[in-house]
Amino acid sequence: MQYRWMIVRLDEDGAVVLDADDCGRLHLETDLDEHGLHTALKITATGAAIDGDTAWLDLGVLRTRARLVATEPDWDQRWAAMVDHAEAKGWLSDDGHAVQVHVERAGAP
């Protein structure tokens, strides 16, 4: 199975999941500065900023948005494996409702 990246693209209007079939890797992409990131995550109920380079993404919101555009027949198993991997790495919140992700600025090298 070859993976690309599941990308959550965030701007002030909301979040869109790109490459939803790829549950092997996940990151948040945005052009927003740290303040804009914090505000957009809160307003869109997508998650919460930890700092300018990391954020929590709400797993329920992420799963709902990703499932809408996923096409692979085994997507639910891929999703479960991604969450299990995140838990094993210590990337889930204490309550298990959010996953910690790296924030990448669109267009940044």
N, CA, C and O atoms as a GROMACS GRO file, in nm:
protein
  436
    1MET      N    1   0.085  -0.117   0.000
    1MET     CA    2   0.000   0.000   0.000
    1MET      C    3   0.090   0.124   0.000
    1MET      O    4   0.174   0.139   0.089
    2GLN      N    5   0.074   0.210  -0.096
    2GLN     CA    6   0.156   0.331  -0.104
    2GLN      C    7   0.076   0.449  -0.049
    2GLN      O    8  -0.038   0.470  -0.088
    3TYR      N    9   0.139   0.525   0.041
    3TYR     CA   10   0.071   0.637   0.105
    3TYR      C   11   0.122   0.770   0.053
    3TYR      O   12   0.239   0.784   0.018
    4ARG      N   13   0.032   0.865   0.048
    4ARG     CA   14   0.066   1.004   0.025
    4ARG      C   15   0.054   1.070   0.162
    4ARG      O   16   0.122   1.030   0.256
    5TRP      N   17  -0.028   1.167   0.175
    5TRP     CA   18  -0.057   1.232   0.304
    5TRP      C   19  -0.206   1.262   0.310
    5TRP      O   20  -0.264   1.307   0.211
    6MET      N   21  -0.267   1.239   0.424
    6MET     CA   22  -0.399   1.296   0.447
    6MET      C   23  -0.370   1.437   0.496
    6MET      O   24  -0.299   1.456   0.595
    7ILE      N   25  -0.423   1.532   0.428
    7ILE     CA   26  -0.396   1.672   0.460
    7ILE      C   27  -0.526   1.739   0.502
    7ILE      O   28  -0.628   1.726   0.435
    8VAL      N   29  -0.522   1.810   0.612
    8VAL     CA   30  -0.633   1.895   0.650
    8VAL      C   31  -0.592   2.036   0.612
    8VAL      O   32  -0.498   2.092   0.669
    9ARG      N   33  -0.660   2.094   0.515
    9ARG     CA   34  -0.631   2.229   0.467
    9ARG      C   35  -0.724   2.324   0.542
    9ARG      O   36  -0.846   2.314   0.530
   10LEU      N   37  -0.666   2.417   0.619
   10LEU     CA   38  -0.742   2.507   0.704
   10LEU      C   39  -0.721   2.651   0.662
   10LEU      O   40  -0.608   2.696   0.642
   11ASP      N   41  -0.832   2.724   0.648
   11ASP     CA   42  -0.825   2.868   0.634
   11ASP      C   43  -0.934   2.927   0.724
   11ASP      O   44  -1.001   2.854   0.796
   12GLU      N   45  -0.951   3.058   0.718
   12GLU     CA   46  -1.045   3.121   0.811
   12GLU      C   47  -1.190   3.079   0.786
   12GLU      O   48  -1.276   3.100   0.872
   13ASP      N   49  -1.219   3.020   0.669
   13ASP     CA   50  -1.354   2.978   0.637
   13ASP      C   51  -1.385   2.834   0.677
   13ASP      O   52  -1.501   2.794   0.678
   14GLY      N   53  -1.283   2.756   0.708
   14GLY     CA   54  -1.308   2.619   0.747
   14GLY      C   55  -1.196   2.525   0.710
   14GLY      O   56  -1.088   2.567   0.669
   15ALA      N   57  -1.225   2.397   0.723
   15ALA     CA   58  -1.126   2.293   0.698
   15ALA      C   59  -1.178   2.196   0.592
   15ALA      O   60  -1.296   2.162   0.590
   16VAL      N   61  -1.086   2.153   0.506
   16VAL     CA   62  -1.116   2.056   0.401
   16VAL      C   63  -1.012   1.944   0.412
   16VAL      O   64  -0.894   1.971   0.433
   17VAL      N   65  -1.057   1.820   0.397
   17VAL     CA   66  -0.964   1.707   0.401
   17VAL      C   67  -0.928   1.669   0.258
   17VAL      O   68  -1.016   1.645   0.174
   18LEU      N   69  -0.798   1.664   0.230
   18LEU     CA   70  -0.746   1.623   0.100
   18LEU      C   71  -0.678   1.488   0.116
   18LEU      O   72  -0.622   1.459   0.221
   19ASP      N   73  -0.682   1.406   0.013
   19ASP     CA   74  -0.622   1.271   0.016
   19ASP      C   75  -0.673   1.191   0.134
   19ASP      O   76  -0.595   1.131   0.209
   20ALA      N   77  -0.805   1.190   0.150
   20ALA     CA   78  -0.866   1.123   0.265
   20ALA      C   79  -0.839   0.973   0.270
   20ALA      O   80  -0.842   0.913   0.377
   21ASP      N   81  -0.812   0.912   0.155
   21ASP     CA   82  -0.786   0.769   0.154
   21ASP      C   83  -0.652   0.734   0.216
   21ASP      O   84  -0.630   0.619   0.254
   22ASP      N   85  -0.564   0.829   0.228
   22ASP     CA   86  -0.432   0.806   0.286
   22ASP      C   87  -0.437   0.826   0.436
   22ASP      O   88  -0.431   0.938   0.485
   23CYS      N   89  -0.448   0.718   0.508
   23CYS     CA   90  -0.450   0.725   0.654
   23CYS      C   91  -0.314   0.693   0.713
   23CYS      O   92  -0.302   0.668   0.833
   24GLY      N   93  -0.211   0.694   0.629
   24GLY     CA   94  -0.077   0.662   0.676
   24GLY      C   95  -0.006   0.779   0.738
   24GLY      O   96   0.080   0.761   0.825
   25ARG      N   97  -0.038   0.898   0.695
   25ARG     CA   98   0.025   1.019   0.748
   25ARG      C   99  -0.079   1.129   0.750
   25ARG      O  100  -0.176   1.127   0.673
   26LEU      N  101  -0.058   1.225   0.838
   26LEU     CA  102  -0.157   1.331   0.855
   26LEU      C  103  -0.085   1.459   0.896
   26LEU      O  104   0.004   1.456   0.981
   27HIS      N  105  -0.124   1.571   0.835
   27HIS     CA  106  -0.077   1.700   0.882
   27HIS      C  107  -0.180   1.807   0.849
   27HIS      O  108  -0.270   1.787   0.769
   28LEU      N  109  -0.164   1.920   0.912
   28LEU     CA  110  -0.250   2.035   0.892
   28LEU      C  111  -0.174   2.137   0.809
   28LEU      O  112  -0.061   2.173   0.842
   29GLU      N  113  -0.235   2.182   0.702
   29GLU     CA  114  -0.172   2.280   0.613
   29GLU      C  115  -0.252   2.409   0.617
   29GLU      O  116  -0.376   2.407   0.612
   30THR      N  117  -0.182   2.522   0.625
   30THR     CA  118  -0.249   2.651   0.633
   30THR      C  119  -0.156   2.763   0.589
   30THR      O  120  -0.034   2.748   0.590
   31ASP      N  121  -0.215   2.874   0.553
   31ASP     CA  122  -0.141   2.997   0.528
   31ASP      C  123  -0.153   3.092   0.647
   31ASP      O  124  -0.091   3.199   0.648
   32LEU      N  125  -0.230   3.054   0.747
   32LEU     CA  126  -0.259   3.141   0.861
   32LEU      C  127  -0.139   3.152   0.955
   32LEU      O  128  -0.062   3.057   0.970
   33ASP      N  129  -0.124   3.268   1.017
   33ASP     CA  130  -0.023   3.284   1.120
   33ASP      C  131  -0.073   3.216   1.248
   33ASP      O  132  -0.183   3.162   1.250
   34GLU      N  133   0.006   3.219   1.353
   34GLU     CA  134  -0.029   3.148   1.476
   34GLU      C  135  -0.162   3.195   1.533
   34GLU      O  136  -0.244   3.113   1.575
   35HIS      N  137  -0.184   3.326   1.536
   35HIS     CA  138  -0.311   3.378   1.588
   35HIS      C  139  -0.428   3.334   1.499
   35HIS      O  140  -0.532   3.292   1.549
   36GLY      N  141  -0.410   3.344   1.367
   36GLY     CA  142  -0.514   3.303   1.274
   36GLY      C  143  -0.544   3.155   1.284
   36GLY      O  144  -0.660   3.113   1.274
   37LEU      N  145  -0.440   3.075   1.304
   37LEU     CA  146  -0.456   2.931   1.321
   37LEU      C  147  -0.542   2.903   1.444
   37LEU      O  148  -0.639   2.827   1.436
   38HIS      N  149  -0.507   2.963   1.555
   38HIS     CA  150  -0.582   2.944   1.680
   38HIS      C  151  -0.728   2.981   1.660
   38HIS      O  152  -0.818   2.906   1.699
   39THR      N  153  -0.752   3.097   1.599
   39THR     CA  154  -0.888   3.145   1.579
   39THR      C  155  -0.967   3.053   1.487
   39THR      O  156  -1.080   3.018   1.518
   40ALA      N  157  -0.908   3.014   1.373
   40ALA     CA  158  -0.978   2.930   1.276
   40ALA      C  159  -1.012   2.792   1.335
   40ALA      O  160  -1.121   2.740   1.312
   41LEU      N  161  -0.919   2.732   1.409
   41LEU     CA  162  -0.946   2.603   1.470
   41LEU      C  163  -1.063   2.613   1.568
   41LEU      O  164  -1.148   2.524   1.574
   42LYS      N  165  -1.065   2.719   1.644
   42LYS     CA  166  -1.172   2.737   1.744
   42LYS      C  167  -1.306   2.765   1.676
   42LYS      O  168  -1.406   2.701   1.709
   43ILE      N  169  -1.309   2.859   1.583
   43ILE     CA  170  -1.434   2.898   1.517
   43ILE      C  171  -1.494   2.782   1.438
   43ILE      O  172  -1.615   2.763   1.437
   44THR      N  173  -1.409   2.704   1.371
   44THR     CA  174  -1.458   2.594   1.289
   44THR      C  175  -1.481   2.465   1.369
   44THR      O  176  -1.527   2.365   1.314
   45ALA      N  177  -1.450   2.467   1.498
   45ALA     CA  178  -1.463   2.350   1.586
   45ALA      C  179  -1.382   2.232   1.533
   45ALA      O  180  -1.420   2.116   1.553
   46THR      N  181  -1.272   2.262   1.467
   46THR     CA  182  -1.186   2.159   1.409
   46THR      C  183  -1.083   2.110   1.509
   46THR      O  184  -1.038   1.996   1.500
   47GLY      N  185  -1.046   2.192   1.604
   47GLY     CA  186  -0.945   2.153   1.702
   47GLY      C  187  -0.897   2.272   1.780
   47GLY      O  188  -0.971   2.368   1.802
   48ALA      N  189  -0.771   2.266   1.822
   48ALA     CA  190  -0.712   2.374   1.902
   48ALA      C  191  -0.563   2.380   1.873
   48ALA      O  192  -0.497   2.277   1.859
   49ALA      N  193  -0.512   2.501   1.865
   49ALA     CA  194  -0.368   2.520   1.843
   49ALA      C  195  -0.294   2.492   1.973
   49ALA      O  196  -0.337   2.535   2.080
   50ILE      N  197  -0.183   2.423   1.963
   50ILE     CA  198  -0.093   2.405   2.076
   50ILE      C  199   0.007   2.519   2.073
   50ILE      O  200   0.034   2.584   2.174
   51ASP      N  201   0.063   2.541   1.954
   51ASP     CA  202   0.152   2.653   1.928
   51ASP      C  203   0.146   2.677   1.777
   51ASP      O  204   0.054   2.627   1.712
   52GLY      N  205   0.237   2.750   1.722
   52GLY     CA  206   0.234   2.778   1.579
   52GLY      C  207   0.271   2.662   1.490
   52GLY      O  208   0.247   2.665   1.370
   53ASP      N  209   0.330   2.556   1.549
   53ASP     CA  210   0.377   2.442   1.471
   53ASP      C  211   0.302   2.312   1.497
   53ASP      O  212   0.321   2.215   1.423
   54THR      N  213   0.218   2.308   1.599
   54THR     CA  214   0.142   2.187   1.630
   54THR      C  215   0.001   2.224   1.672
   54THR      O  216  -0.025   2.333   1.723
   55ALA      N  217  -0.089   2.130   1.650
   55ALA     CA  218  -0.229   2.153   1.684
   55ALA      C  219  -0.296   2.021   1.719
   55ALA      O  220  -0.249   1.914   1.682
   56TRP      N  221  -0.406   2.031   1.791
   56TRP     CA  222  -0.494   1.917   1.814
   56TRP      C  223  -0.603   1.923   1.709
   56TRP      O  224  -0.662   2.030   1.687
   57LEU      N  225  -0.632   1.812   1.643
   57LEU     CA  226  -0.746   1.802   1.554
   57LEU      C  227  -0.848   1.709   1.618
   57LEU      O  228  -0.815   1.599   1.662
   58ASP      N  229  -0.972   1.754   1.622
   58ASP     CA  230  -1.082   1.674   1.677
   58ASP      C  231  -1.102   1.552   1.588
   58ASP      O  232  -1.130   1.566   1.469
   59LEU      N  233  -1.088   1.433   1.644
   59LEU     CA  234  -1.099   1.310   1.565
   59LEU      C  235  -1.239   1.289   1.509
   59LEU      O  236  -1.252   1.237   1.398
   60GLY      N  237  -1.341   1.326   1.582
   60GLY     CA  238  -1.478   1.311   1.532
   60GLY      C  239  -1.503   1.397   1.411
   60GLY      O  240  -1.560   1.352   1.311
   61VAL      N  241  -1.461   1.523   1.418
   61VAL     CA  242  -1.477   1.615   1.306
   61VAL      C  243  -1.393   1.568   1.188
   61VAL      O  244  -1.441   1.564   1.075
   62LEU      N  245  -1.269   1.532   1.214
   62LEU     CA  246  -1.180   1.486   1.109
   62LEU      C  247  -1.236   1.362   1.041
   62LEU      O  248  -1.237   1.353   0.918
   63ARG      N  249  -1.281   1.266   1.118
   63ARG     CA  250  -1.334   1.143   1.061
   63ARG      C  251  -1.456   1.171   0.975
   63ARG      O  252  -1.468   1.117   0.865
   64THR      N  253  -1.546   1.252   1.023
   64THR     CA  254  -1.666   1.285   0.946
   64THR      C  255  -1.631   1.349   0.813
   64THR      O  256  -1.684   1.310   0.709
   65ARG      N  257  -1.542   1.446   0.816
   65ARG     CA  258  -1.505   1.516   0.692
   65ARG      C  259  -1.426   1.426   0.598
   65ARG      O  260  -1.446   1.430   0.476
   66ALA      N  261  -1.338   1.344   0.652
   66ALA     CA  262  -1.259   1.254   0.568
   66ALA      C  263  -1.347   1.145   0.507
   66ALA      O  264  -1.333   1.112   0.390
   67ARG      N  265  -1.438   1.091   0.586
   67ARG     CA  266  -1.523   0.981   0.538
   67ARG      C  267  -1.610   1.026   0.421
   67ARG      O  268  -1.642   0.946   0.333
   68LEU      N  269  -1.648   1.153   0.419
   68LEU     CA  270  -1.732   1.206   0.310
   68LEU      C  271  -1.662   1.198   0.174
   68LEU      O  272  -1.728   1.184   0.071
   69VAL      N  273  -1.530   1.206   0.173
   69VAL     CA  274  -1.457   1.208   0.046
   69VAL      C  275  -1.370   1.084   0.025
   69VAL      O  276  -1.306   1.070  -0.080
   70ALA      N  277  -1.366   0.995   0.122
   70ALA     CA  278  -1.288   0.872   0.109
   70ALA      C  279  -1.352   0.779   0.006
   70ALA      O  280  -1.474   0.774  -0.006
   71THR      N  281  -1.268   0.707  -0.068
   71THR     CA  282  -1.319   0.617  -0.171
   71THR      C  283  -1.274   0.472  -0.156
   71THR      O  284  -1.333   0.384  -0.218
   72GLU      N  285  -1.174   0.445  -0.075
   72GLU     CA  286  -1.121   0.310  -0.060
   72GLU      C  287  -1.219   0.223   0.020
   72GLU      O  288  -1.272   0.266   0.122
   73PRO      N  289  -1.243   0.100  -0.027
   73PRO     CA  290  -1.339   0.014   0.042
   73PRO      C  291  -1.295  -0.024   0.184
   73PRO      O  292  -1.380  -0.053   0.269
   74ASP      N  293  -1.164  -0.024   0.211
   74ASP     CA  294  -1.115  -0.058   0.345
   74ASP      C  295  -1.082   0.066   0.429
   74ASP      O  296  -1.002   0.059   0.522
   75TRP      N  297  -1.144   0.178   0.395
   75TRP     CA  298  -1.111   0.303   0.462
   75TRP      C  299  -1.133   0.296   0.612
   75TRP      O  300  -1.050   0.347   0.688
   76ASP      N  301  -1.239   0.237   0.657
   76ASP     CA  302  -1.266   0.232   0.802
   76ASP      C  303  -1.154   0.160   0.876
   76ASP      O  304  -1.117   0.199   0.986
   77GLN      N  305  -1.100   0.055   0.817
   77GLN     CA  306  -0.988  -0.017   0.878
   77GLN      C  307  -0.862   0.069   0.875
   77GLN      O  308  -0.785   0.070   0.971
   78ARG      N  309  -0.840   0.140   0.766
   78ARG     CA  310  -0.726   0.232   0.757
   78ARG      C  311  -0.734   0.340   0.865
   78ARG      O  312  -0.636   0.371   0.932
   79TRP      N  313  -0.853   0.395   0.882
   79TRP     CA  314  -0.875   0.498   0.984
   79TRP      C  315  -0.842   0.442   1.122
   79TRP      O  316  -0.768   0.504   1.199
   80ALA      N  317  -0.896   0.325   1.153
   80ALA     CA  318  -0.872   0.264   1.284
   80ALA      C  319  -0.723   0.240   1.306
   80ALA      O  320  -0.673   0.262   1.416
   81ALA      N  321  -0.653   0.195   1.202
   81ALA     CA  322  -0.509   0.173   1.214
   81ALA      C  323  -0.435   0.304   1.239
   81ALA      O  324  -0.339   0.307   1.316
   82MET      N  325  -0.479   0.412   1.174
   82MET     CA  326  -0.415   0.542   1.195
   82MET      C  327  -0.433   0.588   1.340
   82MET      O  328  -0.338   0.636   1.403
   83VAL      N  329  -0.553   0.573   1.392
   83VAL     CA  330  -0.580   0.614   1.530
   83VAL      C  331  -0.500   0.528   1.627
   83VAL      O  332  -0.444   0.578   1.724
   84ASP      N  333  -0.495   0.397   1.601
   84ASP     CA  334  -0.416   0.309   1.688
   84ASP      C  335  -0.268   0.347   1.686
   84ASP      O  336  -0.203   0.348   1.790
   85HIS      N  337  -0.216   0.380   1.568
   85HIS     CA  338  -0.076   0.422   1.556
   85HIS      C  339  -0.052   0.551   1.633
   85HIS      O  340   0.048   0.564   1.704
   86ALA      N  341  -0.144   0.646   1.619
   86ALA     CA  342  -0.131   0.773   1.691
   86ALA      C  343  -0.132   0.750   1.841
   86ALA      O  344  -0.057   0.814   1.915
   87GLU      N  345  -0.216   0.660   1.886
   87GLU     CA  346  -0.221   0.629   2.029
   87GLU      C  347  -0.090   0.567   2.076
   87GLU      O  348  -0.038   0.602   2.182
   88ALA      N  349  -0.037   0.475   1.997
   88ALA     CA  350   0.089   0.409   2.033
   88ALA      C  351   0.205   0.508   2.039
   88ALA      O  352   0.298   0.490   2.118
   89LYS      N  353   0.201   0.612   1.957
   89LYS     CA  354   0.306   0.713   1.953
   89LYS      C  355   0.286   0.823   2.058
   89LYS      O  356   0.373   0.908   2.075
   90GLY      N  357   0.172   0.821   2.128
   90GLY     CA  358   0.144   0.923   2.228
   90GLY      C  359   0.089   1.051   2.169
   90GLY      O  360   0.100   1.158   2.230
   91TRP      N  361   0.029   1.043   2.051
   91TRP     CA  362  -0.021   1.161   1.982
   91TRP      C  363  -0.170   1.187   2.004
   91TRP      O  364  -0.225   1.283   1.950
   92LEU      N  365  -0.236   1.102   2.084
   92LEU     CA  366  -0.377   1.127   2.115
   92LEU      C  367  -0.388   1.205   2.245
   92LEU      O  368  -0.304   1.193   2.334
   93SER      N  369  -0.492   1.285   2.252
   93SER     CA  370  -0.518   1.358   2.377
   93SER      C  371  -0.554   1.258   2.486
   93SER      O  372  -0.585   1.142   2.458
   94ASP      N  373  -0.548   1.302   2.610
   94ASP     CA  374  -0.576   1.212   2.723
   94ASP      C  375  -0.713   1.148   2.713
   94ASP      O  376  -0.731   1.033   2.753
   95ASP      N  377  -0.812   1.223   2.660
   95ASP     CA  378  -0.946   1.168   2.647
   95ASP      C  379  -0.967   1.090   2.518
   95ASP      O  380  -1.074   1.032   2.497
   96GLY      N  381  -0.866   1.087   2.430
   96GLY     CA  382  -0.874   1.012   2.305
   96GLY      C  383  -0.959   1.076   2.197
   96GLY      O  384  -0.989   1.013   2.096
   97HIS      N  385  -0.998   1.201   2.217
   97HIS     CA  386  -1.086   1.269   2.122
   97HIS      C  387  -1.012   1.355   2.020
   97HIS      O  388  -1.074   1.408   1.928
   98ALA      N  389  -0.882   1.372   2.035
   98ALA     CA  390  -0.806   1.458   1.944
   98ALA      C  391  -0.669   1.397   1.916
   98ALA      O  392  -0.615   1.321   1.997
   99VAL      N  393  -0.616   1.431   1.800
   99VAL     CA  394  -0.484   1.384   1.760
   99VAL      C  395  -0.393   1.505   1.739
   99VAL      O  396  -0.434   1.605   1.679
  100GLN      N  397  -0.272   1.494   1.787
  100GLN     CA  398  -0.174   1.602   1.769
  100GLN      C  399  -0.111   1.590   1.630
  100GLN      O  400  -0.067   1.483   1.589
  101VAL      N  401  -0.108   1.703   1.560
  101VAL     CA  402  -0.054   1.704   1.423
  101VAL      C  403   0.044   1.819   1.406
  101VAL      O  404   0.040   1.919   1.478
  102HIS      N  405   0.131   1.801   1.309
  102HIS     CA  406   0.224   1.907   1.271
  102HIS      C  407   0.153   2.005   1.179
  102HIS      O  408   0.074   1.966   1.093
  103VAL      N  409   0.182   2.135   1.197
  103VAL     CA  410   0.127   2.240   1.111
  103VAL      C  411   0.231   2.277   1.008
  103VAL      O  412   0.344   2.312   1.042
  104GLU      N  413   0.193   2.270   0.882
  104GLU     CA  414   0.281   2.311   0.774
  104GLU      C  415   0.219   2.433   0.706
  104GLU      O  416   0.099   2.436   0.678
  105ARG      N  417   0.302   2.531   0.681
  105ARG     CA  418   0.256   2.650   0.609
  105ARG      C  419   0.258   2.621   0.461
  105ARG      O  420   0.361   2.580   0.406
  106ALA      N  421   0.146   2.642   0.395
  106ALA     CA  422   0.137   2.618   0.250
  106ALA      C  423   0.241   2.701   0.178
  106ALA      O  424   0.260   2.819   0.208
  107GLY      N  425   0.308   2.638   0.083
  107GLY     CA  426   0.410   2.708   0.006
  107GLY      C  427   0.544   2.719   0.074
  107GLY      O  428   0.639   2.768   0.014
  108ALA      N  429   0.554   2.674   0.199
  108ALA     CA  430   0.683   2.679   0.270
  108ALA      C  431   0.771   2.566   0.221
  108ALA      O  432   0.721   2.458   0.190
  109PRO      N  433   0.901   2.588   0.214
  109PRO     CA  434   0.992   2.481   0.169
  109PRO      C  435   0.998   2.366   0.267
  109PRO      O  436   1.070   2.269   0.243
   0.00000   0.00000   0.00000
